Amino acid sequence: MATQTDSRVPQIGQRNKKGQLVTDPNELFFLSPRTPSFLTGSEVIREAIRRASVDFSVAYPITPQSEASSLVGELYAEGYVGDYMRGESEFAVMGECAGAAFAGARVFTTTAGPGTLRAFENFPMWAGSRLPIQVVFTVRGINSPLTIQPDTLEIAFMLETGMLLWHAESAQDLFDFMLKGYYVAEQPEVHLPIGVICDGFFVTHTKDMVMMTPEDRTLPHYDPYRSPVVCMDMEVPPVRMMRDPFVMKSNYISYMTHASWQLEIRAAIERSRKHTIPLLDGLIEVENSDAEIMLVASGTAVSQAREAIRLFRDKGVRVGLVKIKTLRPFPTEEIRKATEHAKHIFVPEFNVAGWLAREIKSTIDRNHRVVAGPHVAGGMTMPPEIIVEEIEKHMAHRRNKELVHG
Amino acid sequence: MKKRINIRMSGLGGQGVVTSAHLMAMAAAHEGKFAISNPFFGAEKRMAPAESYVRIGEEKIYDRGELVFPHVVMVYHPQVITMGKSYTMPFYSGIKDGGLIIINDDIELLTEEEKEDLAKKKVTVYYVPATKIALELAGTELATNMGMLGALAGLTHAVTMDGLDKALQDRFGKKYVASGGTATLDEAIKKKFAKKEMLLQKNLETIRRTFDEAEVYAKKNPTFAVNVS
């Protein structure tokens, strides 16, 4: 696609003002040398943003993302981020992000838990306005009594906002998802906001080994002329729709416009698949798909499941795993196929609601096979020993029932 | 070394529990082992319970979060035991059979009941006056965590002195910001030691002292050494 280029913006092969080489995304992701670094998740966020040619970022403190947003501020001081400001609240932050994105900037921010919910109204607005903003949600508990610890309940609220949602298992995922996320979210046929989700503390405050791309290479700048809707213009959609909303005119045309636009957002999410699959090596990862017992999970629950599978292996029991990388688009067909031989499907989750189990139950056949759990909530850890114990308890219960009922 | 060693560090806010977990994991990473460290704390404040966890192993480690079933429990402050400033009750809850407890004090802090319970689990309890040693060698109780690390390494050989030295250089030898609070604390320490080199050297001396003492103990107690290292 032919695009206009701004001579002030360094193009692929040129260096930016920090001396970083603007690099073709696929080359950056797959061909550039990677070096191991031992970092916390917050530092990983800083390092991904250093390599992402971000124009604008807004910060507002909330644990466990405060360190990350303050580190992005340091990047701004060093000259790696175009502009940086502090917001007045999470609601204001997301509004300010929208303003910058409408004006054609690549935007980054972070929030967590109660901050996500405070900002909430903005997320479907971003999606409807086709703003490819990236937020890292470092999820934490949202409900009273107050907690600052990891709990994934807030993701349930995000599922129908129209955003792309990728759930990182580890610091490595976080680094890769942030860079690749911009690439997918900014495709003209996608052009949607993306939430890169990581579990607070389990990822943000954990020091782990991450394979990093070179510090002196960066993504090409965002090209606002590749947007499927025009940059901010008061007379054409999407801004026209906001200043003069259809809702003010109750007639069939207005309902129809609204409905078809919502469908288009969902279609755009689905269109992101073809860009995402080669970048993430599929929307899911599968291990031991022939096993009778499968664990299906996203985020840190995947890591805990991997350890539980090792414990089962030591006991001579073969257990399989499906790691879900993207929650939107939801890998429906992939999960169906990966679990077709499974007799028991367990969904370990770090929340009280079991929203992931619900998603899976609503998309696969013979869904009586799905067990919502084991669960922990409120910041509790899910030790692999407990996953094993819960599964064994459940299986024993099933066997007893079969004995009683023949 | 065991295939995996899981360490739970319990202390109070401001004692450097989080820093020492990171140092331990960095040391292990320097030696080519797999390591993960993470802290857990409430709203950050001095003297409130703070815990961090280190997992070191020979294969990739996925497990994260609070360590419920540790091999080693480290107590950085007597109040963890005497005032219940711990995330779990008792403070050694979940410890594996044949495990190790390292306590920063030189007086007995356990009840008879607790001692019996731990004996049944074949748990070794090792006392090290880390704060006293820190005051003596580094001139500040802020080096308590170094004393604790030395004892841990000397008893378990999960990491070497060389690995700890490299981790110290990484952590304090260059600019490092974990959070506003940590940065302030780092600055306070740096002023105390006047020079960064002095800080590194004094910290290392503190580690060396408790490491050597712990190594002697481990050699004298071969059954314990078999269980742990």
Contacts between the chains, C-beta under 8 A, distances in Angstrom:
chain1	res1	chain2	res2	distance
A	38	B	25	7.3
A	38	B	26	5.7
A	38	B	29	4.8
A	38	B	35	8.0
A	40	B	22	7.9
A	40	B	178	7.0
A	42	B	178	7.7
A	63	B	43	7.9
A	66	B	179	7.2
A	67	B	178	6.6
A	67	B	179	5.0
A	70	B	177	7.8
A	70	B	179	7.5
A	70	B	180	7.0
A	71	B	177	7.0
A	74	B	177	7.1
A	148	B	42	6.8
A	148	B	43	7.0
A	149	B	40	7.3
A	150	B	65	7.6
A	170	B	62	7.8
A	201	B	38	6.5
A	201	B	39	7.5
A	201	B	40	6.5
A	201	B	65	7.4
A	202	B	38	6.9
A	202	B	64	4.6
A	202	B	65	5.5
A	203	B	64	7.8
A	205	B	38	5.4
A	205	B	39	5.5
A	206	B	36	6.0
A	206	B	37	6.8
A	206	B	38	3.7
A	206	B	64	5.6
A	207	B	22	5.3
A	207	B	25	5.3
A	207	B	26	7.1
A	207	B	35	7.9
A	207	B	36	6.9
A	207	B	37	4.8
A	207	B	38	7.1
A	208	B	36	5.4
A	209	B	29	6.4
A	209	B	34	7.6
A	300	B	64	5.9
A	300	B	65	7.2
A	302	B	62	7.9
A	303	B	62	3.7
A	303	B	63	6.6
A	303	B	64	5.9
A	304	B	62	7.1
A	304	B	63	6.5
A	304	B	64	7.6
A	304	B	65	7.9
A	306	B	62	4.4
A	307	B	62	5.2
A	307	B	63	4.6
A	380	B	66	7.6
A	381	B	64	7.9
A	381	B	65	3.5
A	381	B	66	4.0
A	381	B	67	7.7
A	381	B	68	6.1
A	382	B	65	7.2
A	383	B	63	7.6
A	383	B	68	4.5
A	383	B	69	6.2
A	384	B	63	6.1
A	385	B	68	7.4
A	385	B	69	5.9
A	386	B	68	7.6
